[in-house]
Amino acid sequence: MKTPIIDFIEEYKSEKPLRLHTPGHKGFAFFGHEADDITEIPGADELFSPTGIIAQSEDNASGLFGAPTYYSTEGSSLCVRAMVYMICRRLGRPAVILAQRNVHRSFITAAALTGADVVWIAPHEDDTVLSVTVTADDVEKQIERVRPDAVYLTTPDYLGKITDVTPIAEVCRRHGVYLLVDCAHGAYLHFLPKPSDPVTLGADLCCTSAHKTLPALTGAAYLHAPGFTPDEARSAMAAFASTSPSYLILQSLDGLNAYLSGYRRRLLRFLHRVGGLKDALIAEGFTLYGDEPLKLTLKTSASGFTGADAAEFLRRRGIEAEYFDRDFITFMLTPEIGAYGCRLLLSALRELPRGEALPQTEDSFVLPERVMSIRDAFMAKKTTLPTKECIGRVAGDVCVSCPPAVSPVVCGERLDGKTVSYLIENGMDKCQVVT
């Protein structure tokens, strides 16, 4: 498969021009990659109105993913904001969006900036801040009650639980409601033996992060928009994006197309290894959580230790996890770690000292009281206070650490004692609240 962006930059480098354009390093090496770092000079195309090499590269990606696909050099966060804006723009007004609660903070800021009204799907009894179950029956009941313009899902979620998109997409079609999906952690799902990416399963809009599960540079992501025109997609991206996209990231996306053309076989071989790893851990007595193929989440509290303890234990053995908290530790696996990486992780986990299960946390996740709209709270005058002093105050911003960038309290909601305790336990010692 051709790599038009990479080819253009290689030719430009070979000419060794005097670069009297941005960026300021002029191609001279300070960190080692400057020669590849250019701007939108003639021939380099423009990311949000492409007619040349970027358009060709995006066409290659669209063929691989089976849907119109657009590049982001600012992660899935840019794509999330674009998706929300696209719905509002098509409606000609702020949308009403029925959403799964464990959303990334970019969705909250998108609602604040567009004025979209968000109605949360009530969590089930065993749901957590990070992992919320949503069924087609849940969605249908809420659609009939709320009459939203769109439904918004996050799948796979941060702990690796996958929402069954197909029946939810059928419900949305039946009611004439758009389906938007944050699939940042599932860019590889289209390349499974049976493709299970949200667009294939019926979503109208979907974002995926190439850098999370595919070998791309951080910030590389895709917007998939089968139900929208290129003008709608690109103008929405441009509304929130920098006018100086990273050509290092664009080259990463361009080169990734060639990699993905032979990815299915490589992925299938690695999935067999991951399956063997998970089976071995179950046989060792570990409790696994979630059903995402390339994510491994252990419920550490069931084995008598915290995720933080496990992370520190593994760090001393040269292994760094994606995420951990009191109850869980999560690992992002890709074919790039190979059989060796799987063996190394299994060997280290077998050495973890285990004991009796930790006491369960007292309560399930309950939605906080809503006092103001997301937009009104986000735009209101705010003050920053120690989190321990915020009980009873109204959140003025998203109170969240990253990772996972999922907040137990949203702008406009009242912070109660339980929420404050959760924030403190997860390292949030300050919060912005409405004055």
Beta strands, then each sheet from edge to edge (+ up, - down):
strand 1: 69-72
strand 2: 96-99
strand 3: 117-120
strand 4: 150-154
strand 5: 178-182
strand 6: 205-209
strand 7: 221-224
strand 8: 288-289
strand 9: 295-299
strand 10: 323-324
strand 11: 328-332
strand 12: 382-386
strand 13: 430-434
sheet 1: 1+ 7- 6+ 5+ 4+ 2+ 3+
sheet 2: 8+ 9- 11+ 10-
sheet 3: 12+ 13-
end
